[in-house]
Amino acid sequence: MNLQTVNITSEIGKLKTVFLHRPDGELLNLVPQNLEMSLFEDIPYLKEMQAEHDSFAQAVSSYGAQVLYIEDFLCDILKDKNNKAKILNKIIRNDILGCGYINKCILSYLYDLDAKDTARCLIAGLNVKDIQHIKNREVLSDYMPQMYMFYMSPLPNMYFMRDAAAVIGQGLSIHSMKNPVRNRESHIIKAIYNYHDFFASQNVPLWYDNCNQGSTIEGGDILILNKTSIAVGISQRTDASAVQILAENLFESNSGIQNIYAIQLPKIRAFMHLDTVCTMVDFDKFTIYPSINDNLNIVKMTKDKDCIKYKRIDTLKSALEDALNIKNIQLIKSGGGDAIIAAREQWNDSTNTFVLCPGVVIAYDRNEISNCVLEKNGIKVIAVKGSELVRGRGGPRCMTMPVCREDI
């Protein structure tokens, strides 16, 4: 496999390599009892969801990008028996819903599986029946089956690859997730970072470590504007202390980042990340949910010799123009000027576009009005089906972890 160098210096450079995860058995472990904690409102139809994801992956690769599946990389690192026990302990940590005896049973069960089945279980989860054959005594949870269906919860959000980690420049940021149900996602990325040759062979630096407990940050809040500037949302999922840590790490290292624009968002599910309300689509164009543009609190953080300088910026447009050094960027409003259409389509991720190259984006086909507005403003839209994919409340950008783009 000819793998590209880790390099993301913009949102819009021609895509070379991207990580995806194809939805699988973890979605079959969604039940009404765990929907809310799993951040889903409904149970997707997996067969159709996989067909939609396959079409999405095909659209990505049709523009020449190399699609890598994270489950394959997880399988790779689990093939080495010498490392497998350490990897399992690091990935699972406190993510097993059981007593010490059950924990030992689970670790023993996973260790004895082949690499592919172990990787599958780490993502799909383990229910009580999976290890019943190796238990030789009862535990209290056996008498409470409705409360303890799973010893290891499924990861139904795993296909939203954007959040657990992000490439910034030539380094990686591995995140502490807001919701405990997603912690294992970032532990999987961390294990791949530590044990897979893809990262080790390139000596990829780590800008943010998911061991930073007490603060949370997710990749949907990070926009790579250019080689020297990024925007980071302070949102329902990302807090100010995590942005401060990321900024200090980037400024103190050889990251190339000079400016960080912290953008405070309302802490509601519809606006859970910055990329649910704003994404870059061309050199001087962004798609934006119109109601979010009012009364934003934006702070520019600038690298200085001995400290970080802070400056408040009045509008999102001004902040983006400052970052890109462009006098008049265009904010393309979703919904075609209709507040009801804009709200409905934003809920289905109309502004969560994924750029293949400047001016070419992937978007869900169901957001017809917003897609039409983009095309009228010179953006080529590759529309893909997403009626099942969107049930997890994420769009095309959410489903991707870009590893390499051409510089612009």
Backbone torsions as a table, in degrees:
resi	resn	phi	psi	omega
1	MET	NA	124.5	179.7
2	ASN	-90.8	101.7	-174.4
3	LEU	-96.2	142.2	-179.8
4	GLN	-80.2	159.5	175.5
5	THR	-68.2	145.8	174.4
6	VAL	-68.3	118.7	-176.8
7	ASN	-168.2	106.2	174.8
8	ILE	-129.6	107.3	-179.4
9	THR	-118.5	10.7	175.5
10	SER	-166.1	169.2	173.1
11	GLU	-83.8	-18.5	-165.2
12	ILE	-120.4	-6.9	177.6
13	GLY	-57.5	149.4	-178.2
14	LYS	-52.0	126.3	-176.5
15	LEU	-71.1	130.6	178.8
16	LYS	-108.4	-44.4	-176.4
17	THR	-144.3	141.3	-179.3
18	VAL	-148.4	142.2	172.0
19	PHE	-90.2	135.8	171.4
20	LEU	-130.0	165.1	167.2
21	HIS	-131.0	123.1	178.2
22	ARG	-78.4	121.7	-179.9
23	PRO	-54.4	141.3	-176.0
24	ASP	-149.4	-139.5	-170.4
25	GLY	-58.8	-21.6	178.2
26	GLU	-60.4	-30.2	178.6
27	LEU	-73.3	-26.6	177.0
28	LEU	-73.8	-13.5	177.1
29	ASN	-96.8	9.3	169.3
30	LEU	-80.7	127.3	177.3
31	VAL	-133.4	162.1	-179.4
32	PRO	-52.6	-33.6	-176.8
33	GLN	-68.9	-25.0	-178.3
34	ASN	-114.9	10.3	-178.0
35	LEU	-60.1	-50.8	-174.7
36	GLU	-62.9	-46.9	-179.6
37	MET	-67.4	-22.5	179.2
38	SER	-89.3	1.7	175.7
39	LEU	69.6	28.0	175.0
40	PHE	-115.4	148.8	173.9
41	GLU	-98.2	-17.2	-176.7
42	ASP	-152.3	167.6	-179.5
43	ILE	-98.4	115.6	-179.2
44	PRO	-68.6	158.2	172.8
45	TYR	-88.0	105.9	-168.4
46	LEU	-60.3	-42.6	-177.2
47	LYS	-58.4	-45.1	179.2
48	GLU	-71.2	-36.4	178.5
49	MET	-60.9	-43.3	178.7
50	GLN	-65.5	-38.9	177.7
51	ALA	-62.9	-41.3	177.5
52	GLU	-64.2	-42.3	-179.1
53	HIS	-66.9	-38.7	177.3
54	ASP	-62.2	-39.9	177.8
55	SER	-66.2	-38.7	176.6
56	PHE	-62.3	-47.0	179.4
57	ALA	-61.9	-37.7	178.1
58	GLN	-65.4	-39.5	177.8
59	ALA	-62.8	-39.4	178.2
60	VAL	-64.8	-48.5	-176.4
61	SER	-72.1	-21.7	-179.1
62	SER	-64.9	-19.3	177.1
63	TYR	-98.0	16.4	172.9
64	GLY	92.6	3.0	-178.8
65	ALA	-79.7	146.6	175.4
66	GLN	-88.2	121.8	179.7
67	VAL	-97.5	121.1	176.9
68	LEU	-110.6	139.9	179.4
69	TYR	-104.2	125.4	-173.4
70	ILE	-61.8	-31.6	179.8
71	GLU	-64.4	-30.5	176.7
72	ASP	-68.0	-38.9	179.5
73	PHE	-70.2	-36.4	175.6
74	LEU	-63.9	-43.2	177.2
75	CYS	-59.6	-41.8	-179.6
76	ASP	-55.9	-47.2	-174.3
77	ILE	-76.0	-17.7	179.7
78	LEU	-86.4	-4.9	179.8
79	LYS	-74.6	-23.5	179.8
80	ASP	-85.6	105.3	-176.7
81	LYS	-62.3	-28.4	179.9
82	ASN	-65.7	-30.7	-179.1
83	ASN	-98.0	-16.0	-169.5
84	LYS	-59.5	-45.1	-178.9
85	ALA	-62.0	-43.1	178.7
86	LYS	-63.3	-42.1	-179.2
87	ILE	-64.0	-44.4	179.9
88	LEU	-61.0	-44.0	179.1
89	ASN	-62.9	-38.8	-179.1
90	LYS	-72.1	-38.6	-178.6
91	ILE	-72.4	-43.9	-173.1
92	ILE	-80.5	-47.5	179.5
93	ARG	46.3	-115.1	-177.9
94	ASN	-98.3	25.6	-172.4
95	ASP	-96.1	9.9	177.8
96	ILE	-99.8	128.4	-177.8
97	LEU	-92.3	71.5	-177.9
98	GLY	-163.3	178.4	178.7
99	CYS	-85.5	-179.7	-178.9
100	GLY	-58.7	-38.6	179.6
101	TYR	-64.2	-45.5	179.3
102	ILE	-63.9	-39.9	178.3
103	ASN	-57.7	-44.0	179.2
104	LYS	-64.4	-39.2	178.5
105	CYS	-62.6	-42.9	-178.2
106	ILE	-66.6	-46.8	-179.9
107	LEU	-61.9	-39.3	177.7
108	SER	-64.9	-43.5	179.9
109	TYR	-61.4	-47.8	-178.3
110	LEU	-67.5	-37.9	-178.3
111	TYR	-63.8	-34.6	-176.9
112	ASP	-80.9	-13.7	177.2
113	LEU	-74.9	158.4	172.4
114	ASP	-72.6	169.3	-172.3
115	ALA	-59.8	-41.9	-177.2
116	LYS	-64.9	-44.4	-179.9
117	ASP	-70.4	-34.3	176.0
118	THR	-63.2	-45.9	178.4
119	ALA	-60.1	-41.8	179.3
120	ARG	-60.5	-45.4	-179.2
121	CYS	-65.7	-37.5	-179.5
122	LEU	-63.6	-26.0	178.5
123	ILE	-96.1	-43.7	-176.1
124	ALA	-77.0	-22.4	-177.1
125	GLY	91.7	174.7	178.8
126	LEU	-129.2	125.6	174.3
127	ASN	-93.8	174.5	-173.9
128	VAL	-59.4	-37.1	-176.1
129	LYS	-69.0	-25.5	-175.0
130	ASP	-60.5	-34.2	-177.3
131	ILE	-111.8	11.0	-177.4
132	GLN	-57.0	-34.8	-175.0
133	HIS	-72.7	-15.9	179.7
134	ILE	-107.3	-2.9	174.7
135	LYS	-79.9	136.1	176.7
136	ASN	-117.5	8.2	173.2
137	ARG	-153.7	159.7	-177.5
138	GLU	-83.6	158.9	171.8
139	VAL	-133.1	164.8	-174.2
140	LEU	-57.5	-38.2	-176.7
141	SER	-63.6	-19.4	176.3
142	ASP	-61.6	-23.9	-177.8
143	TYR	-95.5	5.0	179.1
144	MET	-133.1	60.5	-170.8
145	PRO	-64.0	-30.3	-179.9
146	GLN	-72.2	-28.9	179.9
147	MET	-85.2	-32.3	-176.0
148	TYR	-121.2	71.5	177.4
149	MET	-77.9	-32.0	-174.1
150	PHE	-124.7	133.2	170.7
151	TYR	-82.7	-28.6	174.9
152	MET	-134.7	117.3	-172.9
153	SER	-65.2	149.5	174.5
154	PRO	-71.0	163.7	177.9
155	LEU	-114.8	71.1	-176.6
156	PRO	-67.6	-17.5	178.4
157	ASN	-89.0	4.4	-174.9
158	MET	-60.6	-28.5	-179.0
159	TYR	-71.1	-12.0	171.5
160	PHE	-86.9	75.2	-173.2
161	MET	-65.9	-16.4	-174.8
162	ARG	-61.9	-33.4	-161.9
163	ASP	-84.6	-36.9	-172.5
164	ALA	-69.5	-26.6	-178.3
165	ALA	-159.3	160.9	177.9
166	ALA	-147.9	137.2	171.2
167	VAL	-83.4	127.3	175.7
168	ILE	-123.9	112.9	-174.1
169	GLY	64.8	-122.3	178.2
170	GLN	-108.8	18.0	-179.8
171	GLY	-123.7	175.7	-175.5
172	LEU	-123.8	139.4	173.3
173	SER	-113.7	116.7	179.4
174	ILE	-106.8	128.2	-160.1
175	HIS	-103.4	154.0	168.7
176	SER	-93.2	116.8	-172.0
177	MET	-82.7	151.3	-177.5
178	LYS	-68.1	-43.5	-175.1
179	ASN	-101.6	129.8	-176.3
180	PRO	-54.6	-30.6	-178.2
181	VAL	-62.2	-17.2	-177.3
182	ARG	-104.3	-1.1	-175.6
183	ASN	-58.6	-38.8	-177.0
184	ARG	-64.0	-25.3	176.6
185	GLU	-58.9	-47.8	-179.2
186	SER	-72.6	-29.1	175.4
187	HIS	-65.9	-35.0	176.5
188	ILE	-65.4	-45.0	178.2
189	ILE	-62.1	-41.7	180.0
190	LYS	-62.5	-40.2	178.7
191	ALA	-65.1	-40.5	177.4
192	ILE	-64.9	-41.1	176.8
193	TYR	-59.7	-42.4	-176.1
194	ASN	-75.4	-31.7	-168.0
195	TYR	-118.5	-11.6	-176.9
196	HIS	-95.2	138.7	-178.7
197	ASP	-62.3	-24.3	-178.5
198	PHE	-55.3	-43.7	178.5
199	PHE	-88.0	-41.7	-176.6
200	ALA	-62.1	-38.5	-176.9
201	SER	-68.3	-19.9	-178.9
202	GLN	-102.4	-1.9	-177.1
203	ASN	51.3	49.1	-177.0
204	VAL	-69.6	121.7	178.8
205	PRO	-71.7	155.9	179.6
206	LEU	-107.4	112.9	-177.6
207	TRP	-81.7	-31.2	-179.0
208	TYR	-144.0	135.8	-175.2
209	ASP	-112.6	133.7	-178.2
210	ASN	-71.8	5.5	172.2
211	CYS	-80.1	-6.4	177.9
212	ASN	-70.7	87.0	-177.3
213	GLN	-77.8	150.9	177.1
214	GLY	92.4	-14.0	174.7
215	SER	-130.2	150.0	-176.3
216	THR	-130.7	144.4	177.0
217	ILE	-149.5	142.7	179.4
218	GLU	-132.3	148.3	-171.3
219	GLY	-64.6	-22.3	176.7
220	GLY	-64.1	-14.9	178.4
221	ASP	-93.8	1.1	-176.4
222	ILE	-110.3	120.1	174.0
223	LEU	-113.3	125.1	178.4
224	ILE	-89.6	102.0	-173.5
225	LEU	-79.0	-43.3	175.3
226	ASN	-163.9	-166.9	-175.0
227	LYS	-64.2	-25.2	-173.5
228	THR	-115.1	-7.6	-173.1
229	SER	-136.3	138.0	171.6
230	ILE	-130.8	156.0	171.5
231	ALA	-111.6	140.5	180.0
232	VAL	-132.4	125.9	176.7
233	GLY	-79.3	138.7	168.7
234	ILE	-104.5	109.1	-159.6
235	SER	-138.1	-161.6	174.6
236	GLN	-63.1	-26.9	-173.5
237	ARG	-110.6	-17.3	-176.6
238	THR	-122.6	130.6	-178.2
239	ASP	-109.0	165.7	-174.0
240	ALA	-64.0	-35.3	-178.1
241	SER	-65.9	-35.9	177.7
242	ALA	-68.0	-39.0	177.9
243	VAL	-65.0	-38.2	177.0
244	GLN	-61.5	-45.2	179.4
245	ILE	-62.3	-46.1	179.5
246	LEU	-60.7	-44.3	-179.5
247	ALA	-61.1	-47.1	180.0
248	GLU	-61.2	-41.9	179.8
249	ASN	-64.5	-43.6	-179.4
250	LEU	-67.1	-42.6	-177.6
251	PHE	-69.8	-32.8	-176.7
252	GLU	-83.9	-10.9	-177.2
253	SER	-106.6	-171.8	179.3
254	ASN	-96.9	45.6	-174.3
255	SER	-79.0	-24.3	-175.0
256	GLY	88.1	-10.9	179.8
257	ILE	-78.3	126.1	-179.6
258	GLN	-110.1	-26.0	-174.1
259	ASN	-136.0	136.4	174.5
260	ILE	-128.2	128.6	-179.4
261	TYR	-105.6	106.9	180.0
262	ALA	-87.0	122.8	-174.2
263	ILE	-119.3	112.9	-178.7
264	GLN	-81.2	128.0	-179.5
265	LEU	-114.1	156.5	172.0
266	PRO	-60.2	138.9	-175.9
267	LYS	-87.8	71.0	178.1
268	ILE	-130.3	157.4	-173.4
269	ARG	-62.4	-37.6	-178.6
270	ALA	-61.7	-28.7	-179.5
271	PHE	-114.0	39.1	-169.2
272	MET	-59.7	-30.2	178.6
273	HIS	-134.0	159.5	176.7
274	LEU	-58.0	-37.7	-176.3
275	ASP	-77.4	0.2	171.7
276	THR	-85.6	-10.6	-179.3
277	VAL	-125.5	-11.5	-177.5
278	CYS	-158.7	127.6	171.9
279	THR	-139.5	150.7	178.2
280	MET	-82.6	135.4	-176.8
281	VAL	-122.9	-14.9	179.2
282	ASP	-159.0	-179.8	-177.1
283	PHE	-53.4	-38.7	-174.6
284	ASP	-131.1	24.0	-175.5
285	LYS	-133.7	139.3	175.6
286	PHE	-131.0	145.4	168.6
287	THR	-96.4	139.6	-172.2
288	ILE	-144.1	143.0	171.7
289	TYR	-77.7	118.8	-165.9
290	PRO	-59.1	-36.2	-174.4
291	SER	-72.9	-13.8	-177.9
292	ILE	-78.0	-14.4	-171.8
293	ASN	-78.8	-7.7	-177.5
294	ASP	-91.5	131.7	171.2
295	ASN	57.8	38.7	174.3
296	LEU	-76.3	142.1	174.8
297	ASN	-98.2	110.6	-175.2
298	ILE	-122.3	129.2	180.0
299	VAL	-125.2	126.7	176.0
300	LYS	-90.0	126.3	177.0
301	MET	-108.0	125.4	-174.5
302	THR	-122.6	137.1	177.0
303	LYS	-68.2	129.3	175.9
304	ASP	-128.6	177.8	-174.8
305	LYS	-59.9	-53.8	-172.5
306	ASP	-115.4	-6.6	-175.8
307	CYS	-156.2	179.7	175.3
308	ILE	-102.1	132.1	175.3
309	LYS	-93.5	144.2	-177.7
310	TYR	-122.9	139.5	179.0
311	LYS	-146.9	128.3	177.6
312	ARG	-78.3	139.6	177.7
313	ILE	-119.7	137.3	-169.2
314	ASP	-70.1	-42.9	-173.2
315	THR	-133.1	158.6	176.7
316	LEU	-63.2	-40.2	179.6
317	LYS	-59.9	-44.8	179.2
318	SER	-63.5	-40.0	-179.8
319	ALA	-64.5	-44.1	-178.7
320	LEU	-69.2	-37.4	176.8
321	GLU	-65.5	-38.5	177.9
322	ASP	-64.5	-43.9	-178.1
323	ALA	-66.4	-40.4	-175.0
324	LEU	-91.9	-8.4	-176.8
325	ASN	56.8	44.7	177.6
326	ILE	-122.6	134.5	-173.0
327	LYS	-71.4	-35.7	-173.1
328	ASN	-142.6	81.6	176.2
329	ILE	-74.6	160.8	-178.1
330	GLN	-110.7	123.9	173.9
331	LEU	-98.7	109.6	-177.6
332	ILE	-89.3	114.0	-174.4
333	LYS	-80.7	128.7	178.1
334	SER	-71.2	158.1	175.1
335	GLY	86.6	-2.5	176.2
336	GLY	64.9	28.2	178.1
337	GLY	87.0	-1.3	179.1
338	ASP	-101.7	119.5	-174.4
339	ALA	-63.1	-37.3	-178.8
340	ILE	-69.6	-46.3	178.6
341	ILE	-62.6	-42.7	-179.3
342	ALA	-59.9	-44.0	-179.1
343	ALA	-67.2	-42.9	-179.0
344	ARG	-65.2	-45.0	-177.6
345	GLU	-74.1	-30.5	175.8
346	GLN	-65.7	-36.7	176.7
347	TRP	-59.8	-29.8	177.0
348	ASN	-101.7	26.3	167.8
349	ASP	66.6	43.1	177.3
350	SER	-64.0	-31.9	-178.2
351	THR	-93.9	2.1	179.7
352	ASN	-94.7	64.8	-178.6
353	THR	-84.2	156.6	176.5
354	PHE	-121.4	122.9	-173.9
355	VAL	-87.7	130.1	174.6
356	LEU	-92.7	-35.4	174.8
357	CYS	-163.8	167.7	-175.6
358	PRO	-51.9	122.8	176.4
359	GLY	82.1	6.5	178.2
360	VAL	-127.6	120.4	-174.9
361	VAL	-131.4	157.2	169.4
362	ILE	-102.4	135.8	178.8
363	ALA	-144.6	158.8	175.9
364	TYR	-68.5	137.0	-177.7
365	ASP	-67.4	-23.9	-175.7
366	ARG	-67.8	-20.6	-178.9
367	ASN	-90.5	66.1	-168.6
368	GLU	-63.8	-42.6	-175.8
369	ILE	-69.0	-46.6	-179.9
370	SER	-63.7	-38.0	177.1
371	ASN	-64.4	-40.1	178.6
372	CYS	-63.3	-40.7	178.5
373	VAL	-62.4	-42.3	177.3
374	LEU	-59.9	-45.7	-178.3
375	GLU	-65.5	-36.4	176.9
376	LYS	-65.5	-21.3	178.8
377	ASN	-101.5	21.9	171.2
378	GLY	86.9	11.4	-179.9
379	ILE	-100.2	129.0	175.2
380	LYS	-81.8	123.8	-178.1
381	VAL	-108.4	121.9	171.2
382	ILE	-96.0	106.3	-174.0
383	ALA	-89.1	127.8	178.7
384	VAL	-122.2	153.1	178.4
385	LYS	-70.8	143.6	-178.1
386	GLY	-154.1	24.8	-175.9
387	SER	-65.0	-29.2	175.3
388	GLU	-91.4	-39.8	179.2
389	LEU	-58.3	-37.0	-174.4
390	VAL	-73.8	-11.3	-179.2
391	ARG	-62.6	-21.5	175.4
392	GLY	-86.5	4.6	178.6
393	ARG	64.4	56.6	175.3
394	GLY	-155.9	153.2	-176.9
395	GLY	-112.8	-165.3	-177.3
396	PRO	-56.4	-43.3	179.2
397	ARG	-64.5	-39.2	179.9
398	CYS	-57.9	-30.4	-173.2
399	MET	-84.5	4.5	-172.8
400	THR	-124.4	146.7	167.4
401	MET	-125.5	90.8	-180.0
402	PRO	-62.7	137.2	179.6
403	VAL	-107.3	-34.9	-178.3
404	CYS	-147.2	130.5	170.1
405	ARG	-128.4	153.0	171.7
406	GLU	-66.3	143.2	173.4
407	ASP	-67.6	151.2	177.6
408	ILE	-118.6	NA	NA
